[in-house]
Amino acid sequence: MSDAMIPLSVAVLTISDTRNEETDRSGQALIERLTTAGHRLHEKRIVPDDVYRIRAVVAGWIADGAVQVILTTGGTGFTGRDSTPEAVSVLLDKQIEGFGELFRHLSWQEIGSSTVQSRCLGGLANATVVFCLPGSTGACRTAWDGILAEQLDSRHKPCNFANLVIPERGQHG
């Protein structure tokens, strides 16, 4: 087995009624981190907080065999139109309960009890891992640095999600 990191193809979706490419700092933070780690950006998009538009983009990427990881940012809170968990959870074959738990644990150290309002989630669908993150740049950094950098690295032991989505190494069944 090689000790080289196997780059993954990652799609990034920013969910916001107000952000555009110039003001989307969270999406850009994720792109910077994933490319610095050696992964490839498959596509980056921005959609409004709308269940069906979010679901359509994520479902398309799940169906696309070239996408191994989907990272969304935004729409995970409790205000107004926040609907990312409702849009994405129905598309997942399996949820990664520990992702939200660990994220909130890490976030507690930064924002205290406000972390209970994060409805971030992770899951697996059609050999694609999907992580829905809050819309703040800080939350995206926390998730990447504290969880995703290791879990998307094929060299991380004793286990990682990268090896689930790499076809020749996958544990599909």
C-alpha positions in Angstrom: 0.0 0.0 0.0 1.4 3.4 -1.0 2.0 6.1 1.6 1.1 8.8 -0.9 -2.1 10.7 -0.3 -4.7 9.9 -2.9 -6.4 13.2 -4.1 -10.2 13.2 -4.1 -12.5 15.1 -6.4 -14.5 17.6 -4.3 -17.5 19.7 -5.2 -18.3 22.8 -3.0 -21.8 24.3 -2.7 -22.4 27.6 -1.0 -26.0 28.0 0.1 -27.0 31.6 0.6 -29.5 34.2 -0.4 -26.9 37.0 -0.2 -23.5 35.7 -1.2 -21.9 35.8 -4.7 -18.5 34.7 -5.9 -16.9 37.9 -4.6 -18.4 37.7 -1.1 -18.4 33.9 -0.6 -15.5 33.7 2.0 -16.7 30.3 3.4 -16.7 28.6 0.0 -13.3 30.1 -0.8 -11.9 28.9 2.6 -13.0 25.4 1.8 -11.4 25.5 -1.7 -8.2 26.9 -0.3 -8.0 24.1 2.3 -8.9 21.2 0.0 -6.5 22.2 -2.7 -3.7 22.9 -0.3 -4.3 19.4 1.0 -3.8 18.0 -2.5 -7.4 17.4 -3.5 -9.0 18.5 -6.7 -11.9 21.0 -7.0 -14.5 19.4 -9.3 -17.0 22.3 -9.3 -18.1 25.2 -7.1 -21.6 26.6 -7.1 -23.8 29.0 -5.1 -27.5 28.5 -4.7 -30.1 30.3 -2.7 -31.6 28.8 0.5 -34.2 26.7 -1.3 -34.8 23.0 -0.5 -35.4 21.9 -4.0 -32.5 23.9 -5.6 -30.1 22.6 -2.9 -31.4 19.1 -3.4 -31.1 19.2 -7.2 -27.4 20.3 -7.1 -26.4 17.8 -4.4 -28.3 14.9 -6.1 -26.7 15.7 -9.4 -23.2 15.5 -7.8 -24.1 12.3 -5.9 -25.1 10.8 -9.3 -21.9 12.0 -11.0 -19.3 9.3 -10.7 -16.5 11.9 -10.9 -17.5 13.5 -7.6 -16.2 11.7 -4.5 -16.8 14.4 -1.8 -19.5 17.1 -1.5 -19.0 20.0 0.9 -21.8 22.4 1.5 -21.6 25.6 3.5 -24.6 27.5 4.8 -28.3 26.9 5.6 -27.7 24.7 8.7 -29.0 27.1 11.3 -32.6 27.7 12.6 -33.4 31.0 11.1 -35.7 31.9 8.2 -35.0 29.8 5.2 -32.2 27.6 6.6 -33.0 24.2 5.0 -29.8 22.4 4.1 -30.4 19.5 6.5 -33.9 19.0 5.2 -32.7 19.2 1.6 -29.7 16.8 1.9 -30.6 14.3 4.6 -33.2 12.5 2.4 -30.5 11.9 -0.3 -28.2 10.0 2.1 -27.9 6.3 2.3 -26.2 6.5 5.7 -25.7 9.3 8.1 -22.5 10.0 9.9 -23.9 10.9 13.3 -20.4 11.4 14.8 -19.6 14.2 12.4 -22.1 16.6 13.8 -21.3 15.5 17.4 -17.6 16.0 16.9 -18.1 19.3 15.0 -20.2 20.7 17.9 -17.6 19.5 20.4 -14.8 21.4 18.6 -17.0 24.4 18.0 -17.9 24.6 21.7 -14.3 25.6 22.4 -14.7 28.6 20.0 -18.3 29.8 20.3 -19.6 28.1 23.5 -23.2 27.1 23.8 -24.2 28.8 20.5 -22.9 25.6 18.9 -26.2 23.8 19.7 -27.8 25.8 16.9 -25.6 24.1 14.3 -27.4 21.4 12.4 -24.4 20.4 10.4 -24.4 16.8 9.2 -22.5 14.2 7.2 -23.4 11.1 5.3 -22.7 8.7 2.5 -24.7 8.4 -0.7 -23.8 6.4 -3.8 -20.1 6.1 -2.7 -19.9 9.9 -2.2 -19.3 11.5 1.2 -21.4 14.6 1.9 -20.7 17.1 4.6 -23.0 20.0 5.3 -21.3 22.8 7.2 -22.4 26.1 8.7 -22.0 29.2 6.6 -19.4 31.0 8.7 -15.8 31.0 7.5 -14.8 30.1 11.1 -17.0 27.0 11.1 -15.6 25.9 7.8 -12.1 26.2 9.1 -13.1 24.3 12.3 -14.7 21.4 10.3 -11.8 21.2 7.8 -8.9 21.5 10.3 -10.5 19.5 13.1 -12.2 16.7 11.1 -12.2 16.7 7.3 -8.4 17.1 6.7 -7.8 13.8 8.4 -11.0 12.0 7.3 -10.4 12.8 3.6 -6.8 11.7 3.7 -6.3 8.2 2.5 -3.3 7.8 4.8 -5.1 8.5 8.1 -5.3 5.6 10.4 -7.1 3.6 11.7 -9.8 4.6 9.3 -11.0 7.4 7.0 -13.7 8.2 4.6 -11.3 8.6 1.6 -10.9 4.9 1.4 -14.6 4.4 1.1 -14.9 6.6 -2.0 -11.8 5.5 -3.8 -13.1 2.9 -6.2 -10.2 0.4 -6.1 -10.1 0.6 -2.3 -13.8 1.1 -1.6 -15.8 -1.1 0.7 -18.9 -0.9 -1.3 -21.4 -3.6 -0.8 
